């Protein structure tokens, strides 16, 4: 994965694909996401992560949400950046995620 040269590249891939996971091994040369200048430390729904980061997409309602786990990262696209519109983020990004997690537990 030589093309993973920056956190900016990963944010762009998340914009295209919507969601993906990547190992820490693949990102070991990238350093701290905050030092990239595009990700800011954030909070997210607790699901065992070590940290959350978000990159606001200028000129849109979108944000890339980076979730750090012990062994890797999950990147996904938030339809609504919570720093721009918290209510829409809660309704369209956060609540559907909660609902999905609850349904998984019932199975």
N, C-alpha and C positions, 0 to 999 in steps of 0.2 A: 504494500500500500504506500508506495513512494509519493503518490499524489497528495497524501495527507500532510501538507507542509505547513498548515496553520489552522488555528481555530476558525478563522474566517472561511477557509475552504469547507470545514465541517458545517458551519452555519449555512453556507450556500447549498450543500448537499441536503441538509434538512429542509431548506426551502423547496427544493425540487422533489424530494422523496416523501416528505411529511414526517417520517419517523424512522429511526434506526438505532441500533446498539453498536458499540465499538469497544474493544478491549483496551485496557490501560497500556498494554504492550504497544499498540498501534499509535498511541498518543504520547508516549513517554518523552519524545523530543520536543513537544509543543509547549511545555511549561504550564504555568498557572493560567487558567482561562481569563482571569481578571487582567493580567498583564498584557493580554492581546489587544486591549482597548475596545473590544466590541462587547464582551460579556461583563455584566455586573453581578455581584453576589445578590441572591434573591432568596425567597422562601417558596416552598412548594408543599403539596400534600405529602405527609410523612408515609414513606413506603420503604424504609430501610436505607435511605441514601445518606451519604456523608455531607453533601452540599448541593445547592441549587444555584444556577446562574441563568440569566436571561440576556438576550441580545435583542434590542428593539429594532424593528425594521423601519427605517425612516420613510415617511410618506405613505405609510399603510397602518392598518390596525394590528398587524401581525407581530409576533415575537418568537424567537427561537429559544426554547427552554432546554437547558443542558442540566441533566441530573447525574451527579457523580456517586457511584457506588464503590465499594471496596475494590472490585476487580474490573470495573469499566464504567462507561458512560452510556446514557440514553439521551438522544437528542430528538426532540419533536417540535412540531410547529403549534404554537398557540394561536388560535384564530383571533383572539383579542389580547393585546398586551395589557397586563394588569396595571402598568404605570400610566397607561393612556385612558383605559376604561375598565375599572375594576368590576363594576356590575356586570357588564357583558362578559368579561372573563369568567366570573363566577358562574354565570348562567350557561354559557356555551362551551367552556373548556373544563372548568373544575367539577361542576355537578354531574355531567355525563361520565366523567372519570370515576367519581364516587359511586354512581349507579352501577357502572360496569364492574367495579371491585366488589360491591355487595352481591351482585348476581353471581360472580365467580365463587364467592364463599358458600353460596347456597347449593351449588352443584356437588 
